């Protein structure tokens, strides 16, 4: 028996072992409570279509964007709605797990031990995009397309007839179907590049193109099998083209509020997460390294098309966090092929079978240990996520508050923030409409800015009065969960004269506008934020649920200034999950408010030791150091926080630049001011007046140039600051 045959059989056994580990890991990572807000407006879409027997093309869910163009495939919503009707939220959770397992299985359909190893590293990224929402279908179908097209490229034989059939589903599930078309274009491009090489490579490329082109054309035509037909490509307001143009145009603005639309930070501080055993935040950086190695191998083998495909797949993943799962798919399939060949060549150079076996066993054992540790963290809910392991409804949505609104039939329209709008459309619709929700596009970036302004303004202000009068808003519901909340404004909102709280728990608060028709309601449901019991509901039995209940209660109590009660609640949460970074971070905040700074620093450092790659923890530590005038430590913590942030941080960069000025580092200050301006959104740059972003930047630049002895530049920026104070025409 030849060495090659023995090696091939051994590789197959290792592949089975690693593929099994990857699939089990995918099942555990994908099985989570329904916690994505977008799931709910998609469920509402499915319900609406079932009730009305057609697909809408304008907004029907909100009262602020009513009638605005909104084209979105309804098939995913229909499938999710049917799943919910059959099996409730539990079945939706299992659909998520099935999507994650299915995507990994498709990637490993013709894989090797090496591709299975890469798949293990990719599971956190794939699981992150297979929540029960529309883009879950894009991840699964992208994996299917990639598997089929790569098989065709390698062997010239694949079931290409599946492509148009899958596309009929894809175009009706998610706008990500364009990724499937992009894959086809990419593989056509690869074969065109192969035509540059004479001999066998050219002949095989021509054969593949001749065999594939009818199916590729059929796939393109299959995209017309949607409710809008060819209009889906219309550039005039309705089609996918115009939707993507609007989305890309406003992406910089949206990324300030929507983390998944932000980019991946490319710096050594963030990349260090790749070396963490427990943190999955470094998964993408490991794949970047693998992609770079594979691209180099492909170039050395003159496989230019494969190298271009890898680079093209990496770019969107770096630009947008929400694309990282598709990047991972390409790295698993293409990277696995090239690295498997390289590993086999290295193995053939090792003459001793025992050494080969020992090395392979060591790698498999390390990957198995990695999966065991990370799966343990998933099952025990150690990581700082809004979801918990298992099947069912997510804890962070205002179910009881929504039930109160429904039961008491609260008057007028409801004001809500971006994060909970989708849930309210589902839970209270179709009778009730929302103010804002996760679809974003129909509302435009202006709604984000306006919502933020409202939430930072007292309820008794003229701004709120105008908004309430314009839309007939008489009810406000706001989330208080620790992931998407308005905790910073809670205490002031509770003190409002024009609005009174009528419901409060550790997840949400409901307020009604004080009017003659609401006085009886206010009297029947008086809420005193200074004494209301929290947690409000009965104890949750599950470990993850109990932790979230107490951790959230602690957050709300702290926001209300009830610090002693908040610390007691953190003790209860810590007893349940002692290695959560959230609890010491919150305790640090409480101690900081109480001016117990040494205690606050101890808690912040404990939180950072548990989750060193979490930007928020470093920002909090930097704020504490700043209050203590420990400027060098402040600069260090602020730098690290900014480097770890996925979303732009212009205001935090502005703070860092001012710190450099305080420490007589004008050059560093100027560089940081430049970075702040480059990362700022158009609306931030458009604001003017005292203490506006542009005013502070101009003053800071003037001060920096003055420190460098350049009075001409200093005077120029002084003038710019003065102009910023003048009324804008």
C-alpha positions as CSV (number, residue, x, y, z in Angstrom):
1,X,0.0,0.0,0.0
2,X,1.4,3.4,-1.0
3,X,2.2,6.2,1.5
4,X,-0.2,8.4,-0.4
5,X,-3.1,6.0,0.0
6,X,-2.4,5.6,3.8
7,X,-2.2,9.4,4.1
8,X,-5.5,9.8,2.2
9,X,-7.3,7.4,4.5
10,X,-5.9,9.0,7.6
11,X,-7.0,12.4,6.4
12,X,-10.5,11.0,5.8
13,X,-10.6,9.7,9.4
14,X,-9.4,13.0,10.8
15,X,-11.9,14.8,8.6
16,X,-14.8,12.8,10.0
17,X,-13.6,13.6,13.5
18,X,-13.2,17.3,13.0
19,X,-16.3,17.6,10.9
20,X,-18.3,16.0,13.7
21,X,-16.8,18.4,16.2
22,X,-17.6,21.4,13.9
23,X,-21.2,20.3,13.5
24,X,-21.8,19.7,17.2
25,X,-20.2,23.1,17.9
26,X,-22.5,24.7,15.2
27,X,-25.5,23.1,16.8
28,X,-24.7,24.5,20.3
29,X,-23.6,27.9,19.0
30,X,-26.7,28.2,16.8
31,X,-29.3,27.1,19.5
32,X,-30.2,30.4,21.2
33,X,-33.3,32.2,22.3
34,X,-35.0,34.5,19.8
35,X,-33.3,37.7,20.6
36,X,-32.8,39.6,17.3
37,X,-35.2,42.5,17.0
38,X,-35.4,42.1,13.2
39,X,-37.0,38.7,13.6
40,X,-40.2,40.3,14.8
41,X,-40.8,42.8,12.0
42,X,-40.1,39.9,9.6
43,X,-42.7,37.8,11.5
44,X,-45.1,40.7,11.2
45,X,-44.4,40.8,7.5
46,X,-45.4,37.2,7.1
47,X,-48.5,37.7,9.1
48,X,-49.5,40.7,7.0
49,X,-49.0,38.8,3.8
50,X,-51.1,35.9,5.1
51,X,-53.9,38.2,6.1
52,X,-53.9,40.4,3.0
53,X,-52.8,37.8,0.3
54,X,-50.3,40.1,-1.3
55,X,-46.8,41.6,-0.8
56,X,-46.6,45.3,0.1
57,X,-44.2,47.7,-1.6
58,X,-44.6,50.7,0.8
59,X,-44.3,50.9,4.6
60,X,-47.4,49.6,6.5
61,X,-45.9,49.2,10.0
62,X,-45.1,52.7,11.2
63,X,-46.9,56.1,11.5
64,X,-43.7,58.1,10.8
65,X,-42.8,56.5,7.5
66,X,-46.2,55.4,6.4
67,X,-46.3,55.1,2.6
68,X,-42.5,55.3,2.1
69,X,-41.1,52.9,-0.5
70,X,-40.2,49.6,1.2
71,X,-39.3,46.6,-1.0
72,X,-38.2,43.5,0.9
73,X,-38.6,39.8,0.0
74,X,-41.5,38.4,2.1
75,X,-40.6,34.7,1.7
76,X,-38.4,34.6,4.8
77,X,-41.1,36.3,6.9
78,X,-43.7,33.9,5.6
79,X,-41.5,30.9,6.5
80,X,-40.7,32.3,9.9
81,X,-44.4,33.0,10.6
82,X,-45.4,29.5,9.6
83,X,-42.7,28.2,11.9
84,X,-44.0,30.3,14.7
85,X,-47.6,29.2,14.2
86,X,-46.5,25.6,14.2
87,X,-44.0,25.6,17.1
88,X,-43.8,29.1,18.5
89,X,-40.5,30.7,19.5
90,X,-39.0,27.3,20.3
91,X,-39.2,26.1,16.7
92,X,-37.7,29.4,15.6
93,X,-34.7,28.8,17.8
94,X,-34.3,25.3,16.4
95,X,-34.6,26.8,12.9
96,X,-31.6,29.0,13.8
97,X,-29.6,26.0,15.0
98,X,-30.5,24.1,11.8
99,X,-29.4,27.0,9.7
100,X,-26.0,27.1,11.4
101,X,-25.5,23.4,11.2
102,X,-26.8,23.4,7.6
103,X,-24.4,26.1,6.5
104,X,-21.4,24.3,8.1
105,X,-22.4,21.0,6.6
106,X,-22.7,22.5,3.1
107,X,-19.2,24.0,3.4
108,X,-17.8,20.6,4.4
109,X,-19.7,18.7,1.7
110,X,-16.5,17.9,-0.2
111,X,-14.1,19.1,2.5
112,X,-11.0,17.8,4.1
113,X,-9.6,17.7,7.6
114,X,-8.1,21.1,7.0
115,X,-11.3,22.7,5.9
116,X,-13.1,21.2,8.9
117,X,-10.5,22.8,11.1
118,X,-11.1,26.2,9.5
119,X,-14.9,25.6,9.8
120,X,-14.4,25.1,13.6
121,X,-12.8,28.6,13.8
122,X,-15.6,30.0,11.6
123,X,-18.6,28.7,13.6
124,X,-18.9,31.8,15.8
125,X,-19.2,34.0,12.7
126,X,-21.7,31.8,11.0
127,X,-23.7,31.4,14.2
128,X,-23.8,35.1,14.5
129,X,-25.6,35.5,11.2
130,X,-28.0,32.5,11.4
131,X,-30.4,34.0,14.0
132,X,-34.0,33.4,12.8
133,X,-34.2,36.3,10.4
134,X,-33.9,36.8,6.7
135,X,-30.2,36.8,6.3
136,X,-30.0,33.4,7.8
137,X,-31.2,32.1,4.4
138,X,-28.5,34.1,2.6
139,X,-25.8,32.4,4.7
140,X,-27.2,28.9,4.0
141,X,-27.8,29.5,0.3
142,X,-24.5,31.3,-0.1
143,X,-22.8,28.2,1.4
144,X,-24.8,26.0,-1.0
145,X,-23.9,28.1,-4.1
146,X,-20.2,28.2,-3.1
147,X,-20.1,24.5,-2.6
148,X,-21.7,23.8,-6.0
149,X,-19.6,26.3,-7.9
150,X,-16.3,25.2,-6.3
151,X,-17.1,21.6,-7.1
152,X,-17.7,22.6,-10.7
153,X,-14.5,24.5,-10.8
154,X,-12.5,21.6,-9.4
155,X,-14.1,18.7,-11.2
156,X,-16.1,20.2,-14.1
157,X,-19.1,18.1,-12.8
158,X,-21.6,19.6,-10.4
159,X,-25.4,19.8,-10.1
160,X,-25.6,23.3,-11.7
161,X,-29.3,22.8,-12.4
162,X,-29.8,23.5,-8.6
163,X,-28.6,27.1,-9.0
164,X,-31.7,28.5,-10.7
165,X,-34.0,26.5,-8.4
166,X,-32.2,27.8,-5.3
167,X,-32.3,31.3,-6.7
168,X,-36.1,31.2,-6.9
169,X,-36.2,30.7,-3.2
170,X,-33.3,33.1,-2.5
171,X,-34.7,36.1,-4.3
172,X,-37.9,35.7,-2.3
173,X,-36.1,35.3,1.0
174,X,-33.5,38.0,1.2
175,X,-31.9,40.8,-0.8
176,X,-28.7,39.0,-0.2
177,X,-29.5,37.0,-3.3
178,X,-27.1,39.4,-5.1
179,X,-24.3,37.6,-3.3
180,X,-25.2,34.5,-5.3
181,X,-25.1,36.4,-8.5
182,X,-21.7,37.8,-7.4
183,X,-20.4,34.3,-6.8
184,X,-21.4,33.3,-10.4
185,X,-19.7,36.4,-11.8
186,X,-16.6,35.6,-9.7
187,X,-16.4,32.0,-11.0
188,X,-16.9,33.2,-14.6
189,X,-14.1,35.6,-13.9
190,X,-11.9,32.8,-12.6
191,X,-12.4,30.7,-15.8
192,X,-11.7,33.8,-17.9
193,X,-8.4,34.1,-16.1
194,X,-7.8,30.4,-16.8
195,X,-8.1,31.1,-20.5
196,X,-4.8,33.0,-20.3
197,X,-2.9,29.7,-19.7
198,X,-2.5,27.5,-22.8
199,X,-3.0,23.8,-22.8
200,X,-5.1,21.8,-20.4
201,X,-6.1,24.7,-18.1
202,X,-7.6,26.6,-21.0
203,X,-9.4,23.6,-22.4
204,X,-10.9,22.8,-19.0
205,X,-12.0,26.4,-18.5
206,X,-13.7,26.5,-21.9
207,X,-15.5,23.2,-21.1
208,X,-16.7,24.6,-17.8
209,X,-17.9,27.8,-19.4
210,X,-19.8,26.0,-22.2
211,X,-21.4,23.6,-19.7
212,X,-22.3,26.3,-17.2
213,X,-23.5,29.3,-19.1
214,X,-27.1,28.1,-19.7
215,X,-27.5,27.5,-16.0
216,X,-26.0,30.8,-15.1
217,X,-28.4,32.6,-17.5
218,X,-31.3,30.6,-16.1
219,X,-30.2,31.7,-12.6
220,X,-30.2,35.3,-13.6
221,X,-33.6,34.9,-15.1
222,X,-34.8,33.2,-11.9
223,X,-34.3,36.4,-10.0
224,X,-37.4,37.7,-11.9
225,X,-39.6,35.2,-10.1
226,X,-40.5,37.6,-7.4
227,X,-43.6,39.7,-6.6
228,X,-42.1,42.8,-8.4
229,X,-40.6,41.1,-11.4
230,X,-38.0,43.1,-13.3
231,X,-38.9,46.2,-11.1
232,X,-36.7,44.7,-8.4
233,X,-33.8,46.1,-10.4
234,X,-35.4,49.5,-10.9
235,X,-33.1,52.4,-10.2
236,X,-36.1,54.7,-9.5
237,X,-37.1,54.3,-5.9
238,X,-38.6,50.8,-5.7
239,X,-36.0,48.2,-6.7
240,X,-33.1,46.5,-5.0
241,X,-30.7,48.8,-6.9
242,X,-32.2,52.0,-5.4
243,X,-32.5,50.3,-1.9
244,X,-28.8,49.4,-2.0
245,X,-27.8,52.8,-3.2
246,X,-29.7,54.4,-0.3
247,X,-28.2,51.9,2.2
248,X,-24.7,52.5,1.0
249,X,-25.2,56.2,0.9
250,X,-26.3,56.3,4.5
251,X,-24.0,53.5,5.8
252,X,-21.6,55.9,7.6
253,X,-24.6,57.4,9.4
254,X,-26.2,54.0,10.2
255,X,-23.0,52.5,11.5
256,X,-23.1,55.0,14.4
257,X,-26.2,53.2,15.7
258,X,-26.1,49.8,14.1
259,X,-23.0,47.8,15.1
260,X,-23.4,45.2,12.3
261,X,-23.1,47.9,9.7
262,X,-19.8,49.1,11.1
263,X,-16.4,47.8,10.0
264,X,-13.9,45.4,11.6
265,X,-11.2,47.4,13.5
266,X,-7.8,46.5,11.9
267,X,-5.2,47.1,14.5
268,X,-3.0,44.9,16.8
269,X,-5.0,45.6,19.9
270,X,-8.2,44.2,18.4
271,X,-6.4,41.4,16.6
272,X,-5.0,40.2,19.8
273,X,-8.4,38.6,20.5
274,X,-7.4,36.0,18.0
275,X,-5.1,34.5,20.7
276,X,-7.8,34.2,23.3
277,X,-9.0,30.8,24.2
278,X,-12.4,31.9,25.3
279,X,-13.2,35.0,23.4
280,X,-14.7,34.5,19.9
281,X,-14.1,38.1,18.8
282,X,-10.7,37.1,17.3
283,X,-12.3,34.5,14.9
284,X,-12.3,36.9,12.0
285,X,-8.7,37.9,12.4
286,X,-7.7,34.2,12.3
287,X,-9.5,33.9,9.1
288,X,-7.8,37.0,7.7
289,X,-4.4,35.3,8.4
290,X,-5.6,32.1,6.8
291,X,-6.9,34.0,3.8
292,X,-3.6,35.8,3.4
293,X,-1.6,32.6,3.5
294,X,-4.0,30.9,1.0
295,X,-3.9,33.8,-1.3
296,X,-0.1,33.6,-1.3
297,X,-0.2,29.9,-2.0
298,X,-2.6,30.4,-4.8
299,X,-0.4,33.1,-6.4
300,X,2.6,30.8,-6.1
301,X,0.6,28.1,-7.9
302,X,-0.5,30.6,-10.5
303,X,-4.1,30.2,-9.4
304,X,-4.8,33.8,-9.8
305,X,-8.6,33.5,-9.9
306,X,-8.7,31.8,-6.5
307,X,-6.5,34.5,-5.0
308,X,-8.7,37.2,-6.4
309,X,-11.8,35.4,-5.0
310,X,-10.3,35.3,-1.6
311,X,-9.4,39.0,-1.6
312,X,-12.8,39.9,-3.0
313,X,-14.5,37.9,-0.2
314,X,-12.4,39.4,2.6
315,X,-13.1,43.0,1.6
316,X,-16.8,43.2,2.4
317,X,-16.2,41.3,5.7
318,X,-13.7,44.0,6.7
319,X,-16.0,46.8,5.7
320,X,-19.2,45.5,7.3
321,X,-19.4,43.2,10.3
322,X,-22.6,41.7,8.9
323,X,-20.7,40.3,6.0
324,X,-18.2,38.3,8.0
325,X,-20.1,35.0,7.8
326,X,-19.9,35.1,4.0
327,X,-16.2,35.8,4.2
328,X,-15.8,32.8,6.5
329,X,-17.6,30.6,4.0
330,X,-15.2,31.4,1.2
331,X,-12.2,30.9,3.5
332,X,-13.4,27.5,4.6
333,X,-14.0,26.2,1.1
334,X,-11.2,27.8,-0.9
335,X,-8.7,28.0,2.0
336,X,-9.4,24.4,3.0
337,X,-8.6,23.2,-0.5
338,X,-5.3,24.9,-0.8
339,X,-4.1,24.3,2.8
340,X,-5.2,20.7,2.6
341,X,-2.9,20.2,-0.3
342,X,-0.1,22.0,1.4
343,X,-0.6,20.0,4.6
344,X,-0.5,16.7,2.7
345,X,2.8,17.7,1.0
346,X,4.3,18.5,4.4
347,X,3.0,15.2,5.7
348,X,4.7,13.2,2.9
349,X,8.0,14.8,3.9
350,X,7.7,13.2,7.4
351,X,8.8,9.7,7.0
352,X,7.7,8.4,10.4
353,X,4.0,7.4,10.5
354,X,4.1,7.7,14.3
355,X,5.2,11.3,14.1
356,X,2.5,12.1,11.5
357,X,-0.1,10.5,13.7
358,X,1.1,12.3,16.8
359,X,1.1,15.7,15.1
360,X,-2.4,15.1,13.7
361,X,-3.7,13.9,17.0
362,X,-2.2,17.0,18.7
363,X,-4.0,19.3,16.3
364,X,-7.3,17.5,16.7
365,X,-7.0,17.5,20.4
366,X,-6.3,21.2,20.6
367,X,-9.3,22.0,18.4
368,X,-11.5,19.7,20.4
369,X,-10.3,21.4,23.6
370,X,-11.0,24.8,22.1
371,X,-14.5,23.7,21.1
372,X,-15.1,22.2,24.5
373,X,-14.2,25.4,26.3
374,X,-16.2,27.7,24.0
375,X,-19.2,25.4,24.0
376,X,-19.1,25.3,27.8
377,X,-19.2,29.2,27.7
378,X,-22.1,29.1,25.2
379,X,-24.1,26.6,27.3
380,X,-23.5,28.4,30.6
381,X,-24.1,31.8,29.0
382,X,-20.7,33.1,30.2
383,X,-20.3,35.6,27.3
384,X,-21.8,39.0,27.2
385,X,-24.6,38.4,24.7
386,X,-28.3,39.5,24.6
387,X,-29.3,35.9,23.9
388,X,-29.1,32.9,26.1
389,X,-28.5,29.3,25.2
390,X,-31.6,27.2,24.4
391,X,-34.9,27.5,22.7
392,X,-37.6,30.0,23.2
393,X,-38.3,33.7,23.6
394,X,-35.6,36.2,24.4
395,X,-35.7,37.8,27.9
396,X,-34.9,41.3,26.8
397,X,-38.1,42.3,25.0
398,X,-40.8,44.2,26.8
399,X,-43.4,41.4,26.8
400,X,-45.1,42.4,30.1
401,X,-45.0,46.1,29.2
402,X,-46.6,45.4,25.8
403,X,-49.2,43.3,27.5
404,X,-50.0,46.2,29.8
405,X,-50.4,48.6,26.9
406,X,-52.7,46.1,25.2
407,X,-54.7,45.3,28.3
408,X,-55.3,48.9,29.3
409,X,-55.7,50.1,25.7
410,X,-53.4,53.1,26.3
411,X,-54.4,56.0,24.1
412,X,-52.8,57.6,21.0
413,X,-49.7,56.5,19.1
414,X,-46.7,54.9,20.9
415,X,-43.2,56.3,20.9
416,X,-40.5,53.7,20.9
417,X,-36.8,53.5,20.1
418,X,-35.1,51.8,17.2
419,X,-34.3,48.5,19.0
420,X,-37.8,47.5,20.2
421,X,-39.9,48.8,17.3
422,X,-39.8,45.5,15.4
423,X,-41.0,43.6,18.5
424,X,-43.9,46.1,19.1
425,X,-45.0,45.8,15.5
426,X,-45.3,42.1,16.0
427,X,-46.7,42.0,19.5
428,X,-49.1,45.0,19.2
429,X,-49.8,45.0,15.5
430,X,-51.6,45.2,13.3
431,X,-53.8,47.4,15.5
432,X,-50.8,49.4,16.7
433,X,-48.1,51.0,14.5
434,X,-44.6,51.9,15.7
435,X,-42.5,55.1,15.7
436,X,-39.3,53.5,14.4
437,X,-37.9,50.0,13.9
438,X,-35.0,48.0,12.6
439,X,-35.8,48.3,8.9
440,X,-34.0,51.7,9.0
441,X,-34.2,52.4,5.3
442,X,-37.8,53.7,5.1
443,X,-37.1,56.1,8.0
444,X,-33.8,57.5,6.7
445,X,-30.8,58.5,8.9
446,X,-32.6,61.6,10.0
447,X,-34.9,59.5,12.2
448,X,-31.9,58.1,14.1
449,X,-30.6,61.6,14.8
450,X,-34.0,62.9,15.8
451,X,-34.7,59.9,18.1
452,X,-31.3,60.4,19.8
453,X,-32.1,64.1,20.3
454,X,-35.5,63.3,21.8
455,X,-34.0,60.7,24.2
456,X,-31.5,63.2,25.4
457,X,-34.0,66.0,25.9
458,X,-36.3,66.4,29.0
459,X,-39.9,65.1,28.4
460,X,-41.3,68.5,29.5
461,X,-39.4,70.3,26.7
462,X,-40.9,72.0,23.7
463,X,-39.3,69.5,21.4
464,X,-41.3,66.6,23.0
465,X,-44.5,68.7,23.0
466,X,-44.2,69.4,19.3
467,X,-43.4,65.7,18.5
468,X,-46.3,64.4,20.6
469,X,-48.7,66.9,19.1
470,X,-47.6,66.2,15.5
471,X,-48.0,62.4,15.7
472,X,-50.6,62.2,18.5
473,X,-48.2,60.4,20.8
474,X,-49.7,59.7,24.2
475,X,-47.7,56.6,25.2
476,X,-44.0,56.1,25.5
477,X,-42.4,52.7,25.9
478,X,-38.6,52.5,26.4
479,X,-36.3,49.5,26.9
480,X,-34.3,49.2,30.1
481,X,-32.4,46.1,29.3
482,X,-28.7,46.5,29.5
483,X,-28.0,46.1,25.8
484,X,-30.3,48.6,24.2
485,X,-31.6,51.0,26.8
486,X,-32.1,54.6,27.8
487,X,-30.9,54.1,31.3
488,X,-29.0,57.4,31.2
489,X,-32.3,59.4,30.9
490,X,-34.5,57.2,33.1
491,X,-34.2,59.2,36.3
492,X,-35.1,62.5,34.5
493,X,-38.0,60.9,32.6
494,X,-39.4,59.6,35.9
495,X,-39.5,63.2,37.2
496,X,-41.4,64.6,34.3
497,X,-44.6,66.6,34.9
498,X,-46.1,66.2,31.4
499,X,-45.5,62.4,31.3
500,X,-46.1,59.9,34.1
501,X,-44.9,56.4,34.5
502,X,-47.6,53.8,34.7
503,X,-45.5,50.6,34.3
504,X,-42.0,49.8,35.3
505,X,-40.0,46.5,35.5
506,X,-36.4,45.6,34.9
507,X,-36.9,45.4,31.1
508,X,-39.1,48.4,30.2
509,X,-40.9,51.5,31.4
510,X,-44.2,52.8,30.1
511,X,-45.2,56.5,30.4
512,X,-48.4,58.3,29.3
513,X,-48.9,61.9,28.5
514,X,-50.8,63.8,31.3
515,X,-54.2,64.7,29.8
516,X,-57.7,64.7,31.1
517,X,-58.4,61.3,29.5
518,X,-55.3,59.7,31.1
519,X,-55.7,61.0,34.7
520,X,-57.7,58.0,35.8
521,X,-55.1,55.7,34.3
522,X,-52.3,57.5,36.1
523,X,-54.2,57.3,39.4
524,X,-54.9,53.5,39.0
525,X,-51.3,52.7,38.1
526,X,-49.1,55.0,40.1
527,X,-45.4,54.2,39.8
528,X,-42.8,55.8,42.1
529,X,-39.5,55.2,40.5
530,X,-37.7,55.8,43.8
531,X,-39.4,52.9,45.6
532,X,-40.8,50.6,42.9
533,X,-39.7,47.0,43.7
534,X,-37.2,45.5,41.3
535,X,-37.1,42.8,40.0
536,X,-40.8,43.3,39.4
537,X,-41.8,39.8,38.4
538,X,-41.5,36.4,40.1
539,X,-38.1,34.8,40.3
540,X,-36.9,33.1,37.0
541,X,-36.0,29.5,37.5
542,X,-33.4,29.0,34.8
543,X,-29.8,30.0,35.6
544,X,-29.4,32.3,32.6
545,X,-32.8,33.8,33.1
546,X,-32.2,34.5,36.8
547,X,-28.8,36.2,36.0
548,X,-30.4,38.4,33.5
549,X,-33.3,39.3,35.8
550,X,-30.9,40.4,38.6
551,X,-28.3,42.0,36.3
552,X,-31.0,44.1,34.6
553,X,-32.6,45.0,37.9
554,X,-29.2,46.2,39.1
555,X,-28.8,48.3,36.0
556,X,-32.2,50.0,36.5
557,X,-31.7,50.6,40.2
558,X,-28.3,52.2,39.5
559,X,-29.9,54.4,36.8
560,X,-32.5,55.5,39.4
561,X,-29.8,56.4,42.0
562,X,-30.8,53.5,44.3
563,X,-27.1,52.5,44.7
564,X,-27.4,50.3,47.8
565,X,-30.1,48.3,46.3
566,X,-28.2,48.1,43.0
567,X,-25.1,46.7,44.7
568,X,-27.3,44.1,46.4
569,X,-28.7,43.1,43.1
570,X,-25.2,42.7,41.6
571,X,-24.3,40.4,44.4
572,X,-27.3,38.2,43.5
573,X,-26.3,38.2,39.8
574,X,-22.7,37.5,40.7
575,X,-23.7,34.5,42.8
576,X,-25.3,33.0,39.7
577,X,-22.6,33.8,37.2
578,X,-19.4,34.8,39.0
579,X,-17.3,35.2,35.8
580,X,-19.5,37.7,34.0
581,X,-17.7,40.9,33.0
582,X,-20.9,42.9,33.2
583,X,-21.4,42.6,37.0
584,X,-18.0,44.1,38.0
585,X,-18.4,46.8,35.2
586,X,-21.7,47.8,36.6
587,X,-20.4,47.8,40.2
588,X,-17.5,50.0,38.9
589,X,-20.1,52.5,37.6
590,X,-21.9,52.5,40.9
591,X,-18.8,53.0,42.9
592,X,-17.7,55.8,40.6
593,X,-21.0,57.6,41.1
594,X,-20.6,57.1,44.9
595,X,-17.1,58.6,44.6
596,X,-15.5,55.4,45.8
597,X,-12.8,55.5,43.1
598,X,-10.4,52.9,44.3
599,X,-13.3,50.4,44.5
600,X,-14.4,51.5,41.0
601,X,-11.0,50.9,39.6
602,X,-10.8,47.5,41.2
603,X,-14.1,46.5,39.6
604,X,-13.2,47.9,36.2
605,X,-9.9,46.0,36.2
606,X,-11.7,42.8,37.2
607,X,-14.2,43.3,34.3
608,X,-11.3,43.9,31.9
609,X,-9.5,40.8,33.1
610,X,-12.6,38.7,32.2
611,X,-13.2,40.5,28.9
612,X,-10.1,42.3,27.8
613,X,-11.4,42.9,24.2
614,X,-14.6,44.8,25.2
615,X,-14.2,48.5,24.3
616,X,-16.9,49.7,26.7
617,X,-14.9,48.5,29.7
618,X,-11.8,50.4,28.6
619,X,-13.9,53.6,28.0
620,X,-15.3,53.4,31.5
621,X,-11.8,53.0,33.0
622,X,-10.5,55.9,30.9
623,X,-13.3,58.1,32.3
624,X,-12.4,57.1,35.8
625,X,-8.7,57.9,35.3
626,X,-9.7,61.3,33.8
627,X,-11.7,62.2,36.9
628,X,-8.6,61.4,38.9
629,X,-6.3,63.5,36.6
630,X,-4.3,60.4,35.8
631,X,-3.8,61.6,32.3
632,X,-1.2,59.1,31.0
633,X,-3.3,56.2,32.2
634,X,-6.4,57.9,30.7
635,X,-4.7,58.2,27.3
636,X,-3.6,54.5,27.3
637,X,-7.1,53.3,28.2
638,X,-8.8,55.6,25.7
639,X,-6.5,54.5,22.9
640,X,-7.2,50.8,23.6
641,X,-11.0,51.4,23.8
642,X,-11.0,53.2,20.4
643,X,-8.9,50.5,18.8
644,X,-11.3,47.8,20.0
645,X,-14.4,49.7,18.7
646,X,-16.1,48.3,15.6
647,X,-18.2,51.5,15.1
648,X,-16.7,55.0,14.4
649,X,-15.8,56.9,17.6
650,X,-15.4,60.6,16.5
651,X,-16.3,62.0,19.9
652,X,-14.0,59.7,21.7
653,X,-11.2,60.5,19.3
654,X,-11.9,64.2,20.1
655,X,-11.5,63.5,23.8
656,X,-8.2,61.7,23.1
657,X,-6.9,64.6,21.0
658,X,-7.7,67.0,23.9
659,X,-5.8,64.7,26.3
660,X,-2.8,64.9,24.0
661,X,-3.1,68.7,24.2
662,X,-3.2,68.5,28.0
663,X,0.1,66.5,28.0
664,X,1.9,68.8,25.5
665,X,1.7,66.4,22.5
666,X,0.5,68.8,19.8
667,X,1.5,66.6,16.8
668,X,-0.3,63.6,18.2
669,X,-3.3,65.8,18.9
670,X,-3.4,67.1,15.3
671,X,-3.2,63.5,14.0
672,X,-6.1,62.5,16.3
673,X,-8.2,65.5,15.3
674,X,-7.8,64.5,11.7
675,X,-8.9,60.9,12.5
676,X,-11.9,62.2,14.4
677,X,-13.0,64.3,11.4
678,X,-12.5,61.4,9.0
679,X,-14.7,59.2,11.2
680,X,-17.4,61.7,11.8
681,X,-20.8,61.4,10.2
682,X,-22.1,64.1,7.9
683,X,-24.8,65.2,10.5
684,X,-22.1,65.5,13.2
685,X,-20.0,67.7,10.9
686,X,-23.0,69.8,9.9
687,X,-23.8,70.8,13.4
688,X,-22.6,74.2,14.5
689,X,-22.5,76.5,17.5
690,X,-20.7,76.4,20.8
691,X,-19.5,73.0,21.9
692,X,-20.4,71.4,18.5
693,X,-18.0,68.8,17.2
694,X,-16.6,71.1,14.5
695,X,-16.2,74.0,16.9
696,X,-14.3,71.9,19.4
697,X,-12.1,70.5,16.6
698,X,-11.3,73.9,15.3
699,X,-10.4,75.2,18.8
700,X,-8.3,72.1,19.5
701,X,-6.4,72.5,16.2
702,X,-5.8,76.2,16.8
703,X,-4.3,75.3,20.3
704,X,-2.1,72.5,18.8
705,X,-0.7,74.8,16.1
706,X,-0.1,77.5,18.6
707,X,1.9,75.1,20.8
708,X,4.0,74.3,17.7
709,X,4.7,78.0,17.2
710,X,2.7,78.2,14.0
711,X,0.5,81.3,14.6
712,X,-0.7,81.4,11.0
713,X,-2.4,78.0,11.2
714,X,-3.6,78.8,14.7
715,X,-5.3,82.0,13.6
716,X,-6.9,80.2,10.7
717,X,-8.5,77.6,12.9
718,X,-9.5,80.3,15.4
719,X,-11.4,82.0,12.6
720,X,-13.0,78.7,11.7
721,X,-14.2,78.3,15.3
722,X,-15.6,81.9,15.2
723,X,-17.4,81.2,11.9
724,X,-18.9,78.1,13.5
725,X,-20.5,80.2,16.2
726,X,-22.2,82.4,13.6
727,X,-25.8,81.6,12.6
728,X,-25.9,79.4,9.5
729,X,-27.7,80.8,6.5
